[in-house]
């Protein structure tokens, strides 16, 4: 489908954040699959009375660290994606309430995400409600 306009800065940010999140998910997926294979082998060893064979402190620490790193990378990517989505939503006129309902989290959390998004993208325009409040209008609930 051909687009008859340029992508906005925030649409581009969402696309980039999606790519980072997808790549982090793939790395986590691969690591989890490797971990599951290790557990399968470990369960066989336990059933055969060789439970101490799976007690390998050096490799266990390395595996744990790789898993922690992959989970942290995925969580950071997911957070970056949410920030980009919030910025894009605000840029398209969505309110904090609409963003919260879409993501199924509280308005307070949506507000925190928006505050963080504004730190990353200082030129992000205010929501319609914020703009009205700044102009002296009473904000809607």
N, C-alpha and C positions, 0 to 999 in steps of 0.2 A: 504494500500500500504506500503510495507516494504521499509525502507530507507537503502541504502547501505553505508552510511557514518554517522558520528556523526553530530548533528546540530552545527552550529557555535554559538559563544557567542551571536552574534547579532540576529540570528534566535530565540534563546532562549529568548532574551530580547523582541523581537516582540511578541512572544507567551505570555509572562507574561504581557506585556503592553496591549495586546488584552483582556486578562482576566480582568484586572483592568478596562479597558474602558467598557467592556460589563457589569460588575457588577455595575459600576457607572451609566450606561445607564438604567439598570433595576431599580435602586433606583430612578432615576429621572422619569422614566416612571410611576412607582407606585405612586410617589408623584404627578405627573401631573394628573393621573387618579383620585386620591383623590381630587385634586383641582377642577377638572371638575365637580365631583359630588357635591362639595360645591357650585360651581357657579350655577349648575342646581337648587339646593335648594334655593339659593339666588334669582334667577330669578323668581321662584314661589312666594317667599315672596314679591318681588317688585310688581309683577302683582296683588297681593292680597292687595296692599296698606300697606304692613308691611316692607317697605324699611329700617326703622331704626332697625329692628330686625337683620339685617346683620352687623350692626355697633357694632362690639364686639372688642374693642381695644386690650384686652389681648390676645385673640386667634388670631386676625389678625396679630399681631406682631410675634407671634410664628410661624404661617403658613408662613409668609413672610421670616422669618429667616431660616426655614427648606428648603424652596424653593431656597433661595440664596445659602445656603450651598450645596444643591444637584447640582445646576448649576455649582458652583465653583469646586466641586469634579469632575463633568463630564468634564469640560474644562481642568482641570489639567490632568485627565486621557487621554483625547484626545491629549493634548500636549505631554505627555510622549510617547504615541503611535507613534506620528509623529517623535519624536526624534529617537526612536528605528528603525522606518522604514528608516529614512535617514541614520542611521549608517549601517543598513543592506545593503542598496542600495550602499553606498560607498564601503563597504566591498566586494561587488560583482562587483566592477568596474564601477559603474554609475558615471556620471559627475553631477556637479551642474545643468547644463542645463537640463539634462535628469530628474533629481529629480524634478526640477521646473515644467517641462512639465507634468510629471506624476501627481503631486499634483495640477497642475493648479494654481500655484502662481509664483511670480517673482523670478528671480535668486538671487536677493538680500535677499529675505526671505529664500530661500533655503540655502544660504550661512550662514545666521544667525542661522538657525536650525543646520547646520553642525558644526558651531563654538560651539554652546551649547552642541551638541552631543559629541564633542571632550573634553569638560569640564567633562562630565559624564563618558566618556570612553576614557581616554588619550591614550590608545594604538591603537585607530582607525587609520588605515593607510591613507595616503593622497590619494586624487583622482589621476587618471592617469595624468590629466592636471597639478595638483599641483606638482606631482613627476617630470614631465618633466620640469616644470618651475624651480624647485629646482636644477635640473641637468643642467640648462642653456639653455634648449630648449625654443622656442617661443610658448607661450600657444595659442591654437586654440580658435577662437571666438565662 
